[in-house]
Amino acid sequence: MANTNFAPTIAPAISTPLQTPSSESAFETQLQAALEHARRLTEMYGPEGIEVALAWETVEELQTAKAGHQKVNPTIAFVRYCAENPGASETRVYDV
């Protein structure tokens, strides 16, 4: 049973910054802080605590926000998809 005698923790605020050079480093710092926070809570309370789950959810949301702001070349993304999924119907080549 989890220890219920603990102070509530506050996860770092989640924001979706505009990706400028200075805000990228601030965003990366925020992501690293959230990751460290989640790791420490996991060490303190184990992997099943509510606070731990919320902290890791914050990390996931920050990583998703970071991934959403990165520019992706569609051609490179498709080539990577084809390499990772050789059996997919999109990767078939037909002789004409």
C-alpha positions as CSV (number, residue, x, y, z in Angstrom):
1,M,0.0,0.0,0.0
2,A,1.3,3.4,-0.9
3,N,2.3,5.9,1.8
4,T,-0.5,8.5,2.0
5,N,1.3,10.9,4.4
6,F,2.9,13.1,1.9
7,A,2.6,16.7,0.7
8,P,1.0,17.1,-2.7
9,T,3.4,17.8,-5.5
10,I,3.0,20.4,-8.2
11,A,4.0,19.4,-11.6
12,P,5.8,22.0,-13.8
13,A,3.4,24.2,-15.8
14,I,2.8,23.0,-19.3
15,S,3.0,25.6,-22.0
16,T,3.4,25.4,-25.7
17,P,6.1,28.0,-26.5
18,L,6.8,29.4,-29.9
19,Q,10.0,27.8,-31.2
20,T,12.5,30.6,-31.3
21,P,16.2,30.0,-30.5
22,S,15.9,31.4,-27.0
23,S,12.6,29.7,-26.2
24,E,13.9,26.4,-27.5
25,S,16.5,26.3,-24.8
26,A,13.9,27.5,-22.2
27,F,11.5,24.8,-23.4
28,E,14.3,22.2,-23.2
29,T,15.1,23.3,-19.7
30,Q,11.4,22.9,-18.7
31,L,11.3,19.5,-20.2
32,Q,14.5,18.4,-18.4
33,A,13.1,19.8,-15.1
34,A,9.8,17.8,-15.6
35,L,11.8,14.7,-16.4
36,E,14.0,15.0,-13.3
37,H,10.8,15.7,-11.2
38,A,9.1,12.6,-12.5
39,R,12.3,10.5,-11.8
40,R,12.6,11.7,-8.2
41,L,8.9,11.1,-7.5
42,T,9.2,7.6,-8.9
43,E,12.2,6.9,-6.6
44,M,10.3,8.3,-3.6
45,Y,6.9,6.8,-4.1
46,G,7.3,4.0,-6.5
47,P,5.8,3.7,-10.0
48,E,2.2,3.3,-8.8
49,G,1.5,6.7,-7.1
50,I,-0.9,9.2,-8.5
51,E,1.6,12.0,-8.2
52,V,4.1,9.9,-10.2
53,A,1.6,9.2,-12.9
54,L,0.8,12.9,-13.2
55,A,4.5,13.8,-13.3
56,W,5.1,11.3,-16.1
57,E,2.1,12.5,-18.0
58,T,3.5,16.0,-17.9
59,V,6.7,14.8,-19.4
60,E,4.8,13.0,-22.2
61,E,2.8,16.2,-22.9
62,L,6.0,18.3,-23.1
63,Q,7.6,15.7,-25.4
64,T,4.5,15.7,-27.6
65,A,4.5,19.5,-27.7
66,K,8.2,19.5,-28.7
67,A,7.7,16.9,-31.4
68,G,4.7,18.9,-32.8
69,H,6.9,22.0,-33.3
70,Q,9.7,20.3,-35.2
71,K,9.6,20.6,-38.9
72,V,9.4,17.3,-40.7
73,N,10.4,16.8,-44.4
74,P,7.5,14.6,-45.8
75,T,9.8,12.8,-48.2
76,I,12.3,11.8,-45.5
77,A,9.4,10.8,-43.2
78,F,7.9,8.6,-45.9
79,V,11.3,6.9,-46.7
80,R,11.8,6.3,-43.0
81,Y,8.2,4.8,-42.8
82,C,8.9,2.5,-45.7
83,A,12.2,1.3,-44.2
84,E,10.5,0.6,-40.8
85,N,7.4,-1.0,-42.4
86,P,8.6,-3.0,-45.4
87,G,5.4,-5.1,-45.5
88,A,3.0,-2.1,-45.6
89,S,0.9,-1.6,-48.8
90,E,2.3,1.9,-49.2
91,T,5.8,0.5,-49.7
92,R,4.9,-1.7,-52.6
93,V,6.5,-1.0,-56.0
94,Y,4.7,-2.1,-59.1
95,D,6.2,-2.7,-62.5
96,V,4.3,-0.9,-65.3
